[in-house]
Amino acid sequence: MDQNIVSDDQQHQRHQRHQRPVILCLSATGLPLATHIAAAVDGDVHGLAGRCDAAPHAFDNLLSHVAALYNAGRPVIGLCAAAILIRAVAPHLGRKQTDPPVLAVAEDGSATVPLLGLHHGGIALGTAIQAVTGGSLAITTAGNLQWGISLDAPPSGWRLANPENAGPVMAALLSGAGARIDGGAAPALAGWLAAVPDGDVVQLTATTAAVTPATQQLVYCPQKLVLGVGCARGYETEALADFVVAQLAQHNINPAAIAAIASIDVKADEPAILALAQRLDVPYRVFSAAELDAQTDRLVTPSKTVFDEMGVYGVAEAAALALAGPVADLLVPKQKSDNATMAVAAMPEPVHSISALPGRKPGRVMLIGIGPGQSEWRTPEAAKWVQASDELVGYGLYIDILGSAAAHIPRADFALGEEEARCRYALERAATGLDVAIICSGDAGIYAMGALVYELLDRDSAAGGVSAAARRVSVVTTPGISALQAAAARSGAILGHDFCTISLSDLLTPWDAIETRIHAAGAGDFVIAFYNPVSRRRRTQLAAARDILLGYRGGDTPVLLASNLGRPEESLKFRQLGSLDIDEVDMLTVVMVGSSSSRLLDLGRGKSIYTPRGYANKNNTIKDESKPK
């Protein structure tokens, strides 16, 4: 089975919502053309600050901005030299199957050059740009030059079932071989394949039927079948997949012809169904009991038993019909295993857009740590998740840090002190079928919103929990660089040995408990990272922590005060524990206190703090053991 499971990157590429292209403008003279292109391709214009200030969105560093957009999966159209874009994305190039489009356009519109992602919309974007500019479009892919099409990128509403065969097939055709077109759906693709030369070496098959392709065969499946699924809670992932795949084979249905999966909304978080959708690489939609009940008259095998349990007379059949639409036919009525059901409905025409499907997404909350500041410290996964979100939720300053790359995404800002309100809002919004991103500085699981989201899911309704629908949304987390990691990296290697973190805020934790932890860390001789060291009204806790630690380690113990890490106003101050001045610390500072073995190193080119792990002792022991006895 594993060979058919798609990667997260591949599924992201196929199922992400429409990614608005970004048109990069480097000068005021190019802004009119950038604006016209944006209107033609439904894109956003980003202008280089100081040179194109009239643009709707501004960026400071061209190379890093292009890299961030590319890593996030957004199409990039640069009104600039192709070499600039190449230098920006070169360190981040992956596989062509997941590259977003990158195009260079001459500032006078005379030429458009698709560089990457040609089969993921790059050629279509280039064609749309050419219509605006009237300039030349430079296409270099062999198939497009020969026949005006890419055989591995079928028209909207179709899917290539075996893309791994595209290379050998293209090579054969380019060597002079011809192709025969067959399959029950062949007439629908005849126009697209009209320029491909006739012959018997290559076989191009258009069908919904199960096919085991030959090496020189490509199988194209119209996206007109949908799968309805039901299963018992906690049903085994492999068991459901095996059951569905076997039923599709028994009814001569190619899995690549399945356009989407559907079920009842109480199964929005069912692991086996979510895994099945990933295995088949299709979107998953859910419907309410009322929406499925409306399909009762169309069911082939209604069940009173199912009604008594679920409130509807059928899940699999009703879900398939609800997803396929009012004029769809039930192609495969309900099939049963021990704890699962499936049914297949056929739409009259292939579905061309995921957004056109009825029902709602299961919804998910994405906990995203964006690091301390600069975009270069943001992981590619975090950047992709931001762009995949339907709404951004968080403290306004943190959302602002995302800059122009996320300016087009709806946002809900919450003030400091409204942490529970923002997490509750995100969960309830996700329950309506949205992908909601909670934006956190640093890492979402370190003194951020991760724990609070799970706490709300863990509470019952009487204790202030969230709705039943919100408890069914998926929660996923992508790691970020924390302030303590950034501070350690900037200052040397203070975390070279055992360390701990302690928050000095007593808003949620009693001071007695915090004090106990400081004593424990002092007695254990840990390097300590103090978060939330002070606030406008809270100025005594850091001084108290300093005095406690002086009972365990010397006054010359090195201390680092790190503020605004990764931002232009970044500040690193090297101090000693005995003379630590609380007035030098603000809310944006992380305070790192060394252990008794931490050392301040000054070689004349700047100071560093490191904490040795004991290699010197190990080397001395090895030397002693090697001496003659």
C-alpha positions in Angstrom: 0.0 0.0 0.0 2.8 2.4 0.8 3.7 3.1 -2.8 0.3 4.8 -3.3 0.4 7.1 -0.3 1.2 10.7 -1.3 3.5 12.9 0.6 2.3 15.9 2.6 4.0 18.2 0.0 2.2 16.5 -2.9 -1.1 16.6 -1.2 -0.5 20.3 -0.2 0.2 21.1 -3.9 -3.0 19.5 -5.1 -5.4 20.6 -2.4 -4.3 23.9 -1.2 -6.8 26.7 -1.8 -6.1 29.1 -4.7 -2.7 30.7 -4.1 -2.8 34.3 -5.3 0.2 35.1 -7.4 2.5 37.9 -6.3 3.7 40.4 -8.9 7.0 41.9 -7.7 7.6 45.5 -8.8 11.1 47.0 -8.3 10.4 50.5 -9.6 7.7 53.1 -10.0 7.8 52.8 -13.8 6.9 49.2 -13.7 3.9 49.7 -11.4 1.2 50.3 -14.1 2.2 47.0 -15.8 2.3 45.1 -12.5 -1.2 46.4 -11.7 -2.6 45.3 -15.1 -1.0 41.8 -14.7 -2.4 41.5 -11.1 -5.9 42.2 -12.5 -5.5 39.5 -15.2 -4.2 36.8 -12.9 -6.0 37.7 -9.6 -2.8 38.6 -7.9 -1.2 41.0 -5.4 1.3 43.7 -6.2 4.3 43.9 -3.9 6.7 46.8 -4.4 10.3 47.3 -3.2 10.3 49.8 -0.4 11.9 53.1 -1.2 11.6 52.4 -5.0 8.0 51.5 -5.5 6.2 53.0 -2.5 2.9 53.4 -4.3 2.5 49.6 -4.5 -0.3 48.2 -2.2 2.2 46.0 -0.3 5.9 46.7 0.5 8.9 44.5 1.1 12.5 45.4 2.0 14.8 42.6 0.8 14.1 41.3 -2.7 16.0 38.0 -2.4 14.7 37.0 1.0 11.1 38.0 0.0 11.2 35.9 -3.2 12.5 33.0 -1.2 9.8 33.3 1.4 7.1 33.5 -1.2 8.5 30.5 -3.0 8.8 28.4 0.1 5.2 29.3 0.9 4.1 28.0 -2.4 2.9 31.3 -3.9 3.4 31.9 -7.6 5.9 34.6 -8.2 5.9 37.0 -11.2 8.9 39.3 -11.1 9.2 42.4 -13.2 12.9 42.0 -13.2 15.8 40.0 -14.7 15.4 36.3 -14.6 18.8 36.0 -12.9 17.5 37.8 -9.8 14.7 35.2 -9.3 17.1 32.3 -10.0 19.5 33.5 -7.3 16.6 33.9 -4.9 15.1 30.5 -5.3 18.2 28.4 -6.1 19.0 27.5 -2.5 15.4 26.3 -2.0 14.8 24.2 -5.1 13.1 20.9 -4.4 11.2 18.6 -6.8 9.5 19.8 -9.9 6.3 18.1 -8.7 5.9 20.7 -6.0 7.5 23.8 -7.4 5.2 26.8 -7.5 5.3 28.9 -10.7 8.1 31.5 -11.0 8.1 33.8 -14.0 10.3 36.7 -15.1 8.7 39.5 -17.0 10.6 42.3 -18.7 9.6 45.7 -17.2 8.5 46.9 -20.6 6.4 43.7 -21.1 8.4 42.6 -24.2 9.1 39.1 -22.8 7.7 36.6 -20.3 9.9 33.7 -19.2 8.3 30.9 -17.1 11.2 29.5 -15.0 9.6 27.0 -12.6 6.3 25.3 -12.1 5.4 25.3 -15.7 3.0 22.3 -15.3 1.6 23.7 -12.1 0.1 26.9 -13.6 3.3 28.5 -14.9 2.4 28.2 -18.6 -1.2 29.3 -17.9 0.1 32.4 -16.0 2.5 33.1 -18.8 -0.3 33.0 -21.4 -2.4 35.3 -19.3 0.5 37.7 -19.0 1.2 37.6 -22.7 -2.4 38.6 -23.3 -1.8 41.7 -21.2 1.6 42.7 -22.5 1.5 41.6 -26.1 5.1 40.5 -25.7 6.7 37.2 -26.4 6.2 34.1 -24.3 9.3 31.9 -24.0 8.3 28.2 -23.6 11.1 25.7 -23.5 9.4 22.4 -22.5 9.6 19.9 -25.4 6.0 18.8 -25.3 4.6 22.3 -25.4 6.9 23.1 -28.3 5.9 20.0 -30.2 2.2 19.7 -29.5 1.2 22.7 -27.4 0.4 20.5 -24.4 2.1 18.9 -21.4 1.1 15.2 -21.2 1.8 15.2 -17.4 -0.6 18.1 -16.9 -4.0 17.2 -18.2 -6.9 19.7 -18.5 -8.9 20.8 -15.5 -11.2 18.1 -14.3 -8.8 15.3 -15.3 -6.1 13.4 -13.4 -3.1 11.5 -14.6 -3.2 8.2 -12.7 0.4 7.2 -13.4 2.6 10.3 -13.6 5.7 8.1 -13.1 5.2 6.9 -16.7 5.2 10.4 -18.2 9.0 10.5 -18.7 9.2 7.3 -20.8 6.1 8.2 -22.8 7.3 11.7 -23.6 10.8 10.3 -24.6 9.2 7.8 -26.9 7.0 10.4 -28.6 9.8 12.9 -29.0 11.8 10.1 -30.6 9.2 9.8 -33.3 6.8 7.3 -32.0 3.1 7.7 -32.3 0.2 7.1 -29.9 -3.3 5.6 -30.0 -6.0 7.1 -27.8 -8.5 4.7 -26.3 -10.8 4.3 -23.3 -14.4 4.9 -22.6 -13.8 8.6 -21.9 -11.5 9.2 -24.9 -13.9 11.5 -26.9 -13.7 14.0 -24.0 -9.9 14.3 -24.4 -9.8 14.1 -28.2 -9.4 17.8 -28.6 -6.7 18.1 -26.1 -4.7 15.3 -27.6 -5.4 16.2 -31.2 -1.8 17.3 -32.0 -0.2 14.1 -30.7 0.9 11.9 -33.7 -0.9 8.7 -34.4 0.8 5.4 -33.8 0.9 2.1 -31.8 4.0 2.5 -29.5 2.3 4.7 -26.9 -1.2 4.3 -25.5 -3.1 7.2 -24.0 -6.2 5.9 -22.1 -9.0 8.1 -20.9 -11.2 6.1 -18.5 -12.7 5.7 -15.0 -12.0 2.0 -15.2 -9.3 0.2 -13.2 -6.3 -0.2 -15.4 -2.8 -1.6 -14.8 -0.8 0.6 -17.1 2.0 -0.6 -19.3 5.3 1.2 -19.4 4.4 3.2 -22.6 0.9 4.0 -21.4 -0.7 7.0 -19.6 -4.1 6.7 -18.0 -6.2 9.8 -17.6 -9.2 9.7 -15.3 -12.1 12.3 -15.4 -12.8 13.6 -11.9 -16.5 12.7 -11.9 -16.8 10.0 -9.2 -17.1 10.7 -5.5 -16.9 8.3 -2.6 -19.1 8.2 0.5 -17.7 6.5 3.6 -18.9 5.6 7.1 -17.1 3.7 9.8 -17.1 2.9 13.5 -15.3 5.2 15.8 -11.6 4.3 16.0 -11.8 1.9 13.0 -8.4 0.8 11.9 -6.8 2.9 9.2 -5.4 0.0 7.2 -8.7 -1.9 7.4 -10.7 0.9 6.0 -8.3 1.6 3.2 -8.1 -2.1 2.3 -11.9 -2.4 2.3 -12.4 0.7 0.0 -9.6 -0.2 -2.4 -10.9 -3.8 -2.7 -14.5 -2.5 -3.4 -13.2 -0.1 -6.1 -11.4 -2.9 -7.8 -14.4 -5.2 -7.6 -16.5 -2.6 -9.3 -13.9 -1.8 -11.9 -13.3 1.8 -10.7 -9.9 3.5 -11.0 -9.0 5.1 -7.6 -7.6 8.1 -9.6 -11.2 8.8 -10.9 -12.3 9.5 -7.3 -12.5 13.3 -7.0 -13.4 13.6 -3.3 -14.6 11.7 -0.2 -17.6 12.6 2.0 -19.1 11.5 5.3 -21.3 12.9 8.1 -19.9 15.8 10.1 -19.5 13.8 13.4 -16.7 11.9 11.4 -14.8 15.1 10.6 -11.9 14.0 12.8 -12.1 10.2 12.1 -8.5 9.2 11.7 -9.2 6.3 9.3 -11.2 8.5 6.9 -8.7 11.3 7.0 -6.0 8.8 6.2 -8.0 7.4 3.3 -8.4 10.8 1.9 -4.6 11.2 2.1 -4.0 7.8 0.5 -6.3 8.6 -2.4 -4.9 12.2 -2.5 -8.4 13.7 -2.6 -10.2 16.4 -0.5 -12.6 15.3 2.3 -16.0 17.0 2.8 -18.5 16.5 5.6 -22.3 17.2 5.8 -24.6 17.7 8.7 -27.3 15.1 9.6 -29.9 17.4 8.2 -28.1 17.7 4.9 -27.8 13.9 4.6 -31.4 13.4 5.7 -32.4 15.4 2.7 -31.0 12.6 0.5 -33.2 9.9 2.0 -35.5 9.5 -1.0 -32.5 8.9 -3.3 -31.0 6.1 -1.1 -30.9 2.5 -2.5 -30.4 0.8 0.9 -31.9 3.0 3.7 -31.4 1.6 7.2 -33.6 2.1 10.3 -30.7 0.8 12.3 -28.4 3.6 11.0 -31.1 6.2 11.6 -31.5 5.1 15.3 -27.7 5.5 15.7 -26.8 8.5 13.5 -30.1 10.3 12.8 -30.0 9.6 9.1 -31.1 6.5 7.0 -27.7 6.1 5.4 -24.2 7.7 5.7 -22.2 6.4 2.7 -24.9 6.6 0.1 -26.3 9.9 1.4 -22.8 11.5 1.7 -21.8 10.4 -1.9 -25.1 11.8 -3.3 -24.9 15.1 -1.3 -21.3 15.6 -2.6 -22.1 14.6 -6.2 -25.1 17.0 -6.5 -28.9 16.7 -7.3 -28.5 15.2 -10.7 -25.9 12.6 -9.8 -26.4 8.8 -10.0 -25.5 6.2 -7.4 -23.0 4.1 -9.3 -22.1 1.7 -6.4 -24.8 1.4 -3.7 -23.7 0.8 -0.1 -21.2 -1.9 0.4 -20.5 -3.2 3.9 -17.6 -4.6 5.9 -17.6 -5.5 9.6 -17.4 -1.8 10.7 -17.4 0.3 7.5 -19.5 1.2 4.6 -18.8 2.8 1.2 -20.7 4.0 -1.8 -19.8 5.7 -5.1 -21.8 8.4 -6.9 -21.2 9.7 -10.5 -21.5 13.3 -11.4 -22.6 14.2 -15.0 -19.4 16.2 -15.6 -15.9 16.2 -14.0 -15.4 18.7 -11.1 -13.0 21.4 -12.2 -12.4 23.1 -8.8 -12.2 21.8 -5.3 -13.8 25.0 -4.1 -16.9 24.1 -6.2 -17.6 21.0 -4.1 -20.5 21.2 -1.7 -20.2 20.3 2.0 -17.5 21.7 4.2 -13.9 20.9 5.0 -13.4 19.1 8.3 -11.6 22.3 9.6 -8.3 22.5 11.4 -6.4 24.8 13.7 -2.8 25.3 12.7 -0.5 26.3 15.5 2.3 28.2 13.8 5.5 29.4 15.5 7.0 32.1 13.3 10.2 32.4 15.2 11.5 35.6 17.0 11.4 37.9 14.0 13.0 37.7 10.6 11.4 35.6 7.8 14.7 33.7 7.2 14.2 32.0 10.6 10.7 30.9 9.6 10.5 27.2 8.5 9.3 26.5 5.0 6.5 24.4 6.5 5.3 27.4 8.6 5.4 29.6 5.5 3.2 27.1 3.6 0.8 26.7 6.4 0.3 30.5 6.7 -0.5 30.6 3.0 -2.9 27.6 3.2 -4.9 29.3 6.0 -8.3 30.8 5.5 -7.9 33.1 8.5 -5.0 34.3 10.7 -5.6 34.7 14.4 -3.3 36.1 17.0 -1.8 39.1 18.8 -1.7 41.8 16.2 2.0 42.5 16.4 2.8 38.8 15.6 0.5 38.9 12.5 2.2 42.1 11.4 5.6 40.4 11.5 4.4 38.2 8.6 4.5 41.3 6.4 3.2 41.7 2.9 3.3 37.9 2.1 0.2 37.4 4.2 -1.5 40.7 3.7 -4.2 39.2 1.6 -5.4 36.7 4.2 -8.3 37.7 6.5 -7.1 38.2 10.1 -8.6 38.4 13.6 -6.4 40.4 16.0 -6.5 39.9 19.8 -4.8 42.0 22.4 -2.4 40.8 25.1 -4.5 39.2 27.9 -7.0 37.8 25.4 -5.2 34.5 24.9 -8.2 32.3 25.8 -10.5 34.3 23.6 -8.3 34.0 20.6 -7.8 30.2 21.0 -11.6 29.7 21.5 -12.3 31.8 18.5 -9.9 29.8 16.3 -11.4 26.5 17.4 -14.9 27.6 16.8 -14.1 29.1 13.4 -12.3 25.9 12.4 -15.5 24.0 13.3 -17.3 25.8 10.5 -14.8 24.3 8.0 -12.0 26.8 7.9 -8.3 26.2 8.2 -7.4 28.7 10.9 -3.8 29.7 11.7 -2.9 30.8 15.3 0.2 32.9 14.8 2.7 32.7 17.7 6.1 34.2 18.1 8.9 31.7 18.7 7.5 28.2 19.0 3.8 27.7 19.5 4.4 25.0 22.1 6.8 27.0 24.3 4.9 29.6 26.5 2.5 30.1 23.6 -1.0 29.1 22.5 -0.4 25.4 21.9 -1.1 24.2 25.5 -4.1 26.5 25.8 -5.7 25.1 22.6 -5.4 21.6 24.0 -6.6 22.7 27.5 -9.8 24.1 25.9 -10.3 20.8 24.0 -9.8 18.9 27.3 -12.3 20.9 29.3 -16.0 19.9 29.4 -18.6 22.4 28.5 -19.5 23.1 32.2 -15.9 24.2 32.8 -15.7 26.5 29.8 -14.8 24.1 27.1 -15.6 24.5 23.4 -18.5 23.2 21.3 -18.8 19.6 20.2 -18.0 20.6 16.6 -14.9 22.5 17.7 -13.7 19.4 19.6 -13.7 17.5 16.2 -11.4 19.8 14.3 -7.8 18.7 13.7 -5.0 20.5 15.5 -1.6 20.5 13.9 1.6 22.2 15.0 4.7 23.3 13.1 7.8 24.1 15.2 9.4 27.5 15.3 12.7 28.8 16.6 12.2 29.8 20.2 13.7 32.9 21.8 16.0 30.8 23.9 17.4 29.1 20.8 17.9 32.4 19.0 19.5 34.0 22.0 21.9 31.1 22.5 22.8 31.1 18.8 23.5 34.8 18.7 25.6 34.8 21.8 27.7 31.6 21.5 26.7 28.3 23.1 25.2 29.0 26.5 22.9 26.0 26.1 25.8 23.6 25.6 24.9 21.7 28.7 21.7 21.0 30.7 19.3 23.9 30.8 15.7 24.8 31.8 13.2 27.6 31.2 11.2 29.4 33.8 8.5 32.0 33.2 8.5 34.8 35.9 5.0 35.9 35.2 2.7 35.2 38.2 -0.5 35.9 36.3 -1.2 32.2 35.8 1.3 30.6 38.1 1.5 31.4 41.9 4.8 33.1 42.8 5.4 30.5 45.5 5.5 27.8 42.7 7.8 29.9 40.6 10.1 30.5 43.5 10.3 26.8 44.2 11.3 26.2 40.6 14.1 28.8 40.7 15.5 27.1 43.8 15.4 23.7 42.1 17.1 25.1 39.0 19.8 26.8 41.2 20.4 23.6 43.2 20.6 21.6 39.9 23.0 24.0 38.4 21.0 24.4 35.2 21.5 27.2 32.7 18.2 29.1 33.0 16.2 31.0 30.4 13.8 33.4 32.1 10.8 34.2 30.0 8.4 37.1 30.9 11.1 38.6 33.2 9.3 41.9 33.8 6.2 43.9 32.7 5.1 47.5 33.1 3.6 46.7 36.5 5.7 43.7 37.5 9.3 44.7 38.4 10.3 42.7 41.4 10.3 39.0 40.3 13.6 39.2 38.3 15.4 40.8 41.2 14.1 38.1 43.5 15.2 35.4 41.1 18.7 37.0 40.9 19.0 37.0 44.7 17.9 33.4 44.9 20.4 32.2 42.4 23.2 34.1 44.1 22.8 31.6 46.9 23.8 28.8 44.4 26.3 30.3 42.0 28.8 33.1 42.0 28.2 36.8 41.3 30.5 36.6 38.3 28.2 34.1 36.6 27.6 35.3 33.0 24.1 36.6 32.1 22.8 37.4 28.6 20.0 40.0 28.0 18.7 39.4 24.5 16.0 41.6 23.0 14.2 41.9 19.6 16.0 38.9 18.2 16.2 38.7 14.4 14.9 42.2 14.0 16.8 45.4 13.1 16.7 46.6 16.7 18.2 43.4 18.0 20.2 43.9 21.2 22.6 41.5 23.1 24.0 42.6 26.5 26.5 40.6 28.4 26.3 41.0 32.2 27.1 39.3 35.5 24.6 37.9 37.9 25.8 39.9 40.9 25.4 43.3 39.2 22.3 42.5 37.1 20.3 45.8 36.7 16.6 45.1 36.4 16.0 48.4 34.7 17.9 47.1 31.6 15.3 44.5 31.0 11.9 44.9 29.3 9.0 42.7 28.2 10.8 41.8 24.9 13.9 40.5 26.6 14.8 36.9 27.4 17.2 36.6 30.3 19.8 33.8 30.1 21.6 33.0 33.3 24.6 30.7 33.0 25.4 27.7 35.2 28.5 27.6 37.5 30.5 26.3 34.6 29.4 28.8 32.0 32.1 31.1 30.7 32.3 34.5 29.1 34.7 34.5 26.2 36.2 37.7 24.8 38.8 37.3 22.0 38.6 41.0 21.0 36.1 40.5 18.1 33.0 40.3 20.3 31.9 38.5 23.4 30.4 35.0 23.6 29.0 32.8 26.4 29.4 29.1 26.3 28.7 26.3 28.7 31.2 23.4 28.4 29.9 19.9 28.5 32.9 18.2 30.0 35.0 17.3 27.0 38.2 18.6 28.7 37.6 16.2 31.6 36.9 13.3 29.2 40.2 14.0 27.3 42.1 14.2 30.6 40.6 10.9 31.6 41.6 9.3 28.3 45.1 10.6 28.7 45.4 9.2 32.2 44.1 5.8 31.1 46.6 5.7 28.3 49.7 6.2 30.6 51.8 3.1 31.4 50.9 1.7 34.7 
